[in-house]
């Protein structure tokens, strides 16, 4: 397989940021009198960006809720561990070999910018596509990135930790790579989507991806 580009999800794929997402959303609900959610229930709301999530949960005060959520996300993000080290190494190697990189996330623009800055990833990705308040738009975002690169979709991987990520990859015609190395990942659910590849160990993923990058460079 020639590797013409690699696209990554953010939460649970690059770093274990989901605890910060849950805490921020729950704090917004608590402070604005919204519903009380478990972590699993909050994750089930993912699809739209944070703006869309608070609009659905607290339609009468969603702007205030979003302000609280952003403040709380910034505060909790400070305690998030760094990018998974093997993933950070893979990104560095791919940049060195000039493999195009992109980020496609369901997060809104503000939390995405906070996250990239916190993890020192500003400038790492050639394209950054964020989510929409209206709902899931990852497949269209992946397709836009591939079109901008001018490469064949089957030569591009999309790395994500959720079933919706693998579904978006299939819809966009790229190769879905399931990231099951975060504590929040559910391996069985990801495996059921029949991804191109699935990894429970980020080190194994790094070896696999960089091996394909080296092979691609050799045949150029």
C-alpha positions in Angstrom: 0.0 0.0 0.0 1.3 3.4 -1.0 0.8 6.0 1.8 -0.1 9.3 0.2 -1.4 10.9 3.3 -2.5 10.3 6.9 -5.5 11.9 8.6 -6.0 11.8 12.4 -8.9 12.2 14.8 -8.0 14.1 18.0 -9.8 13.0 21.2 -8.7 9.5 22.2 -6.5 9.1 19.2 -3.7 11.7 19.6 -4.2 12.0 23.4 -6.4 11.0 26.2 -8.5 14.2 26.2 -11.9 12.6 26.7 -11.8 13.1 30.5 -11.5 16.8 29.9 -14.3 16.7 27.4 -16.6 15.0 29.9 -15.7 17.2 32.8 -16.2 20.4 30.8 -19.6 19.4 29.4 -20.8 18.2 32.8 -19.7 21.5 34.5 -21.7 23.5 31.9 -24.8 21.4 32.6 -24.3 21.7 36.4 -23.8 25.5 36.3 -26.7 26.2 33.9 -29.2 23.7 35.4 -28.9 21.2 32.5 -29.4 17.5 32.6 -27.0 15.2 34.5 -25.0 12.9 32.3 -22.7 10.0 32.8 -19.5 9.8 30.8 -21.1 7.2 28.5 -24.2 9.4 28.0 -22.0 12.4 27.1 -20.0 10.3 24.6 -23.3 9.2 23.0 -24.0 12.9 22.3 -20.8 13.2 20.3 -21.3 13.9 16.6 -22.0 17.6 16.5 -19.4 20.0 17.9 -19.6 21.3 21.5 -21.8 24.2 20.2 -24.3 21.6 18.9 -24.1 19.5 22.0 -25.0 22.4 24.3 -27.7 23.6 21.9 -29.4 20.2 22.2 -28.9 19.8 26.0 -29.7 23.3 27.0 -31.4 25.1 24.2 -32.6 28.1 26.3 -29.1 29.0 27.6 -26.7 27.3 25.2 -24.5 30.4 24.7 -23.8 30.7 28.4 -23.3 27.0 28.6 -20.8 27.1 25.8 -18.8 29.8 27.6 -18.7 27.7 30.7 -17.7 24.6 28.7 -14.8 26.4 27.0 -13.5 27.8 30.3 -13.7 24.4 31.9 -12.2 22.6 29.0 -9.2 24.9 29.1 -8.8 24.3 32.8 -9.1 20.5 32.6 -6.9 20.3 29.5 -4.0 21.6 31.6 -4.0 18.3 33.4 -4.2 16.1 30.3 -1.2 13.9 29.6 0.9 14.6 26.6 0.3 13.1 23.1 0.6 9.3 23.2 4.4 9.0 22.7 4.4 6.5 19.9 1.8 8.6 18.0 3.9 11.7 18.6 6.9 9.9 17.1 4.9 8.7 14.1 3.8 12.3 13.4 7.4 13.5 13.6 8.6 10.7 11.2 5.8 11.3 8.7 6.6 15.1 8.7 10.3 14.3 8.1 9.4 12.1 5.1 6.9 14.7 3.9 3.9 12.6 4.1 0.9 15.0 4.1 -0.9 15.1 7.5 -4.3 16.4 8.4 -6.6 16.6 11.4 -10.3 15.9 11.1 -12.1 16.2 14.4 -15.7 16.6 15.6 -14.5 19.2 18.1 -15.4 22.8 17.6 -12.8 25.4 16.4 -12.1 26.8 19.9 -11.4 23.5 21.7 -9.4 22.2 18.7 -7.2 25.3 18.8 -6.8 24.9 22.6 -5.8 21.3 22.2 -3.3 21.8 19.4 -1.6 24.6 21.4 -1.6 22.6 24.6 0.0 19.6 23.0 2.5 21.6 20.9 0.9 20.5 17.6 0.5 23.9 16.0 1.8 23.7 12.5 1.9 19.9 12.5 -1.0 19.4 10.2 -1.4 20.6 6.6 -5.2 20.8 7.0 -7.4 21.1 10.1 -11.1 20.3 9.8 -13.3 20.9 12.8 -16.8 19.7 13.5 -20.2 21.3 12.9 -23.0 22.2 15.3 -25.5 20.5 12.9 -24.1 17.0 13.3 -21.5 14.6 12.0 -19.5 15.9 9.0 -16.3 13.9 9.2 -16.8 12.0 5.9 -17.2 15.2 4.0 -14.2 16.8 5.8 -12.0 13.8 5.0 -13.1 14.0 1.3 -12.2 17.7 1.2 -8.7 16.9 2.6 -8.1 14.1 0.1 -9.3 16.3 -2.8 -7.0 19.1 -1.7 -4.0 16.7 -1.7 -5.0 15.4 -5.1 -4.3 11.8 -4.2 -6.3 8.6 -4.4 -8.5 8.0 -1.3 -7.4 4.4 -1.1 -3.8 5.7 -0.5 -4.9 7.7 2.6 -5.5 6.4 6.1 -7.9 7.9 8.7 -7.0 7.1 12.2 -9.7 7.3 14.8 -10.9 5.7 18.1 -14.7 5.6 17.5 -17.1 3.6 15.4 -18.3 6.8 13.8 -14.7 7.4 12.7 -14.5 4.1 10.9 -17.9 4.7 9.3 -16.7 8.2 8.1 -13.5 6.6 6.6 -15.6 4.1 4.7 -17.9 6.7 3.4 -15.0 8.9 2.2 -13.3 5.9 0.6 -10.1 6.1 2.7 -8.6 3.3 4.8 -9.9 3.3 8.4 -7.4 2.5 11.0 -8.9 1.9 14.4 -7.1 3.4 17.4 -7.9 1.2 20.4 -5.0 2.2 22.6 -6.8 4.9 24.8 -8.5 3.8 28.0 -11.8 4.9 26.5 -11.6 2.8 23.4 -13.9 -0.1 22.9 -12.0 -2.7 20.9 -14.9 -5.0 20.2 -17.1 -2.2 18.7 -14.2 -1.0 16.6 -13.4 -4.5 15.3 -17.1 -5.0 14.3 -16.7 -2.2 11.8 -14.1 -4.3 9.9 -11.4 -1.5 9.7 -8.4 -1.8 7.4 -6.3 -2.2 10.6 -6.9 -2.1 14.3 -4.3 -1.5 17.0 -4.6 -1.8 20.8 -0.9 -0.8 21.2 0.2 2.6 19.9 3.8 1.4 19.5 2.6 -1.3 17.1 0.6 1.4 15.2 3.7 3.5 14.9 5.8 0.6 13.5 3.0 -0.2 11.0 2.5 3.3 9.8 6.1 4.3 9.6 6.9 1.1 7.8 4.4 2.0 5.1 5.8 5.5 4.9 9.2 4.1 4.3 8.0 1.7 1.6 6.1 4.5 -0.1 9.2 6.7 -0.2 11.2 3.8 -1.7 8.8 3.5 -4.7 8.5 7.2 -5.5 
